[in-house]
Amino acid sequence: MGAFIIGLKATSGVRDELITSGLYRFSRNPQYLADMAILIGLGLLFASPWVWPVVIVGVAALALAPLAEEPWLCEQYGTKYRNYCAETRRYL
């Protein structure tokens, strides 16, 4: 859902308009949250201890991904992005 809101250009790294509406009103990273929920759900669905290392590594990678993106977003959108960060949590 989040990818549809911000568009293909923005999700591909092309500078576009900063989107702060829709799910982005509640979280700066709704796509990562959804992906984390999917991984956790798959871990529960498969009910196997063998899948949990993959789930843990995947969730950790998704949790850290915004830390790599945020400097670029700050550079691209400046004060507008910093204000958005001050008003909206990274995850929930």
mmCIF file of the C-alpha atoms, coordinates in Angstrom:
data_MODEL
# 
_entry.id   MODEL 
# 
loop_
_atom_site.group_PDB 
_atom_site.id 
_atom_site.type_symbol 
_atom_site.label_atom_id 
_atom_site.label_alt_id 
_atom_site.label_comp_id 
_atom_site.label_asym_id 
_atom_site.label_entity_id 
_atom_site.label_seq_id 
_atom_site.pdbx_PDB_ins_code 
_atom_site.Cartn_x 
_atom_site.Cartn_y 
_atom_site.Cartn_z 
_atom_site.occupancy 
_atom_site.B_iso_or_equiv 
_atom_site.pdbx_formal_charge 
_atom_site.auth_seq_id 
_atom_site.auth_comp_id 
_atom_site.auth_asym_id 
_atom_site.auth_atom_id 
_atom_site.pdbx_PDB_model_num 
ATOM 1  C CA . MET A 1 1  ? 0.000  0.000   0.000  1.00 0.00 ? 1  MET A CA 1 
ATOM 2  C CA . GLY A 1 2  ? 2.751  2.445   0.936  1.00 0.00 ? 2  GLY A CA 1 
ATOM 3  C CA . ALA A 1 3  ? 4.580  1.886   -2.362 1.00 0.00 ? 3  ALA A CA 1 
ATOM 4  C CA . PHE A 1 4  ? 1.418  2.774   -4.283 1.00 0.00 ? 4  PHE A CA 1 
ATOM 5  C CA . ILE A 1 5  ? 1.004  5.997   -2.317 1.00 0.00 ? 5  ILE A CA 1 
ATOM 6  C CA . ILE A 1 6  ? 4.506  7.321   -2.855 1.00 0.00 ? 6  ILE A CA 1 
ATOM 7  C CA . GLY A 1 7  ? 4.821  6.009   -6.404 1.00 0.00 ? 7  GLY A CA 1 
ATOM 8  C CA . LEU A 1 8  ? 7.374  3.993   -8.335 1.00 0.00 ? 8  LEU A CA 1 
ATOM 9  C CA . LYS A 1 9  ? 9.732  6.925   -8.917 1.00 0.00 ? 9  LYS A CA 1 
ATOM 10 C CA . ALA A 1 10 ? 10.113 7.684   -5.208 1.00 0.00 ? 10 ALA A CA 1 
ATOM 11 C CA . THR A 1 11 ? 10.532 4.032   -4.223 1.00 0.00 ? 11 THR A CA 1 
ATOM 12 C CA . SER A 1 12 ? 13.267 3.744   -6.866 1.00 0.00 ? 12 SER A CA 1 
ATOM 13 C CA . GLY A 1 13 ? 15.319 6.574   -5.348 1.00 0.00 ? 13 GLY A CA 1 
ATOM 14 C CA . VAL A 1 14 ? 14.306 9.347   -7.737 1.00 0.00 ? 14 VAL A CA 1 
ATOM 15 C CA . ARG A 1 15 ? 13.587 12.595  -5.965 1.00 0.00 ? 15 ARG A CA 1 
ATOM 16 C CA . ASP A 1 16 ? 9.878  13.287  -5.958 1.00 0.00 ? 16 ASP A CA 1 
ATOM 17 C CA . GLU A 1 17 ? 7.401  14.945  -3.619 1.00 0.00 ? 17 GLU A CA 1 
ATOM 18 C CA . LEU A 1 18 ? 7.711  14.099  0.089  1.00 0.00 ? 18 LEU A CA 1 
ATOM 19 C CA . ILE A 1 19 ? 4.596  12.108  0.967  1.00 0.00 ? 19 ILE A CA 1 
ATOM 20 C CA . THR A 1 20 ? 3.273  12.582  4.500  1.00 0.00 ? 20 THR A CA 1 
ATOM 21 C CA . SER A 1 21 ? -0.340 11.526  4.019  1.00 0.00 ? 21 SER A CA 1 
ATOM 22 C CA . GLY A 1 22 ? -2.101 8.170   4.164  1.00 0.00 ? 22 GLY A CA 1 
ATOM 23 C CA . LEU A 1 23 ? -0.218 5.598   6.201  1.00 0.00 ? 23 LEU A CA 1 
ATOM 24 C CA . TYR A 1 24 ? 2.720  8.010   6.316  1.00 0.00 ? 24 TYR A CA 1 
ATOM 25 C CA . ARG A 1 25 ? 0.751  10.153  8.791  1.00 0.00 ? 25 ARG A CA 1 
ATOM 26 C CA . PHE A 1 26 ? 1.261  7.420   11.403 1.00 0.00 ? 26 PHE A CA 1 
ATOM 27 C CA . SER A 1 27 ? 4.649  5.982   10.457 1.00 0.00 ? 27 SER A CA 1 
ATOM 28 C CA . ARG A 1 28 ? 7.594  7.167   8.381  1.00 0.00 ? 28 ARG A CA 1 
ATOM 29 C CA . ASN A 1 29 ? 8.156  3.549   7.289  1.00 0.00 ? 29 ASN A CA 1 
ATOM 30 C CA . PRO A 1 30 ? 4.859  1.704   6.817  1.00 0.00 ? 30 PRO A CA 1 
ATOM 31 C CA . GLN A 1 31 ? 6.354  -0.493  4.082  1.00 0.00 ? 31 GLN A CA 1 
ATOM 32 C CA . TYR A 1 32 ? 9.047  -1.806  6.406  1.00 0.00 ? 32 TYR A CA 1 
ATOM 33 C CA . LEU A 1 33 ? 6.474  -2.378  9.149  1.00 0.00 ? 33 LEU A CA 1 
ATOM 34 C CA . ALA A 1 34 ? 4.310  -4.405  6.789  1.00 0.00 ? 34 ALA A CA 1 
ATOM 35 C CA . ASP A 1 35 ? 7.295  -6.450  5.637  1.00 0.00 ? 35 ASP A CA 1 
ATOM 36 C CA . MET A 1 36 ? 8.270  -7.133  9.270  1.00 0.00 ? 36 MET A CA 1 
ATOM 37 C CA . ALA A 1 37 ? 4.716  -8.266  10.011 1.00 0.00 ? 37 ALA A CA 1 
ATOM 38 C CA . ILE A 1 38 ? 4.796  -10.574 6.985  1.00 0.00 ? 38 ILE A CA 1 
ATOM 39 C CA . LEU A 1 39 ? 8.054  -12.167 8.128  1.00 0.00 ? 39 LEU A CA 1 
ATOM 40 C CA . ILE A 1 40 ? 6.777  -12.659 11.661 1.00 0.00 ? 40 ILE A CA 1 
ATOM 41 C CA . GLY A 1 41 ? 3.530  -14.070 10.279 1.00 0.00 ? 41 GLY A CA 1 
ATOM 42 C CA . LEU A 1 42 ? 5.434  -16.535 8.129  1.00 0.00 ? 42 LEU A CA 1 
ATOM 43 C CA . GLY A 1 43 ? 7.456  -17.573 11.160 1.00 0.00 ? 43 GLY A CA 1 
ATOM 44 C CA . LEU A 1 44 ? 4.247  -18.263 13.053 1.00 0.00 ? 44 LEU A CA 1 
ATOM 45 C CA . LEU A 1 45 ? 2.614  -19.950 10.069 1.00 0.00 ? 45 LEU A CA 1 
ATOM 46 C CA . PHE A 1 46 ? 5.460  -22.381 9.497  1.00 0.00 ? 46 PHE A CA 1 
ATOM 47 C CA . ALA A 1 47 ? 5.760  -23.069 13.243 1.00 0.00 ? 47 ALA A CA 1 
ATOM 48 C CA . SER A 1 48 ? 9.310  -24.303 12.817 1.00 0.00 ? 48 SER A CA 1 
ATOM 49 C CA . PRO A 1 49 ? 12.365 -23.246 14.774 1.00 0.00 ? 49 PRO A CA 1 
ATOM 50 C CA . TRP A 1 50 ? 14.345 -23.443 11.515 1.00 0.00 ? 50 TRP A CA 1 
ATOM 51 C CA . VAL A 1 51 ? 12.544 -20.445 10.048 1.00 0.00 ? 51 VAL A CA 1 
ATOM 52 C CA . TRP A 1 52 ? 13.128 -18.119 13.008 1.00 0.00 ? 52 TRP A CA 1 
ATOM 53 C CA . PRO A 1 53 ? 16.773 -17.262 12.233 1.00 0.00 ? 53 PRO A CA 1 
ATOM 54 C CA . VAL A 1 54 ? 15.625 -16.028 8.819  1.00 0.00 ? 54 VAL A CA 1 
ATOM 55 C CA . VAL A 1 55 ? 12.778 -14.068 10.418 1.00 0.00 ? 55 VAL A CA 1 
ATOM 56 C CA . ILE A 1 56 ? 15.101 -12.489 12.984 1.00 0.00 ? 56 ILE A CA 1 
ATOM 57 C CA . VAL A 1 57 ? 17.718 -11.482 10.417 1.00 0.00 ? 57 VAL A CA 1 
ATOM 58 C CA . GLY A 1 58 ? 15.025 -10.164 8.064  1.00 0.00 ? 58 GLY A CA 1 
ATOM 59 C CA . VAL A 1 59 ? 13.299 -8.109  10.743 1.00 0.00 ? 59 VAL A CA 1 
ATOM 60 C CA . ALA A 1 60 ? 16.643 -6.731  11.927 1.00 0.00 ? 60 ALA A CA 1 
ATOM 61 C CA . ALA A 1 61 ? 17.596 -5.722  8.365  1.00 0.00 ? 61 ALA A CA 1 
ATOM 62 C CA . LEU A 1 62 ? 14.227 -4.043  7.845  1.00 0.00 ? 62 LEU A CA 1 
ATOM 63 C CA . ALA A 1 63 ? 14.516 -2.251  11.186 1.00 0.00 ? 63 ALA A CA 1 
ATOM 64 C CA . LEU A 1 64 ? 17.945 -0.886  10.238 1.00 0.00 ? 64 LEU A CA 1 
ATOM 65 C CA . ALA A 1 65 ? 17.108 0.063   6.626  1.00 0.00 ? 65 ALA A CA 1 
ATOM 66 C CA . PRO A 1 66 ? 15.569 3.447   7.509  1.00 0.00 ? 66 PRO A CA 1 
ATOM 67 C CA . LEU A 1 67 ? 18.823 4.459   9.200  1.00 0.00 ? 67 LEU A CA 1 
ATOM 68 C CA . ALA A 1 68 ? 20.516 4.216   5.802  1.00 0.00 ? 68 ALA A CA 1 
ATOM 69 C CA . GLU A 1 69 ? 17.714 6.099   4.008  1.00 0.00 ? 69 GLU A CA 1 
ATOM 70 C CA . GLU A 1 70 ? 17.175 8.967   6.412  1.00 0.00 ? 70 GLU A CA 1 
ATOM 71 C CA . PRO A 1 71 ? 20.390 10.908  5.660  1.00 0.00 ? 71 PRO A CA 1 
ATOM 72 C CA . TRP A 1 72 ? 19.497 10.907  1.956  1.00 0.00 ? 72 TRP A CA 1 
ATOM 73 C CA . LEU A 1 73 ? 15.923 11.999  2.693  1.00 0.00 ? 73 LEU A CA 1 
ATOM 74 C CA . CYS A 1 74 ? 17.202 14.763  4.938  1.00 0.00 ? 74 CYS A CA 1 
ATOM 75 C CA . GLU A 1 75 ? 19.555 15.921  2.193  1.00 0.00 ? 75 GLU A CA 1 
ATOM 76 C CA . GLN A 1 76 ? 16.813 15.816  -0.453 1.00 0.00 ? 76 GLN A CA 1 
ATOM 77 C CA . TYR A 1 77 ? 13.964 17.411  1.495  1.00 0.00 ? 77 TYR A CA 1 
ATOM 78 C CA . GLY A 1 78 ? 15.792 19.414  4.176  1.00 0.00 ? 78 GLY A CA 1 
ATOM 79 C CA . THR A 1 79 ? 13.658 21.220  6.733  1.00 0.00 ? 79 THR A CA 1 
ATOM 80 C CA . LYS A 1 80 ? 10.438 19.691  5.441  1.00 0.00 ? 80 LYS A CA 1 
ATOM 81 C CA . TYR A 1 81 ? 11.744 16.195  6.193  1.00 0.00 ? 81 TYR A CA 1 
ATOM 82 C CA . ARG A 1 82 ? 13.206 17.190  9.574  1.00 0.00 ? 82 ARG A CA 1 
ATOM 83 C CA . ASN A 1 83 ? 9.833  18.656  10.582 1.00 0.00 ? 83 ASN A CA 1 
ATOM 84 C CA . TYR A 1 84 ? 8.115  15.477  9.420  1.00 0.00 ? 84 TYR A CA 1 
ATOM 85 C CA . CYS A 1 85 ? 10.542 13.408  11.527 1.00 0.00 ? 85 CYS A CA 1 
ATOM 86 C CA . ALA A 1 86 ? 9.781  15.542  14.557 1.00 0.00 ? 86 ALA A CA 1 
ATOM 87 C CA . GLU A 1 87 ? 6.033  14.949  14.130 1.00 0.00 ? 87 GLU A CA 1 
ATOM 88 C CA . THR A 1 88 ? 5.945  11.313  12.974 1.00 0.00 ? 88 THR A CA 1 
ATOM 89 C CA . ARG A 1 89 ? 7.525  8.251   14.567 1.00 0.00 ? 89 ARG A CA 1 
ATOM 90 C CA . ARG A 1 90 ? 9.877  6.055   12.590 1.00 0.00 ? 90 ARG A CA 1 
ATOM 91 C CA . TYR A 1 91 ? 7.731  2.945   13.022 1.00 0.00 ? 91 TYR A CA 1 
ATOM 92 C CA . LEU A 1 92 ? 4.615  3.334   15.212 1.00 0.00 ? 92 LEU A CA 1 
# 
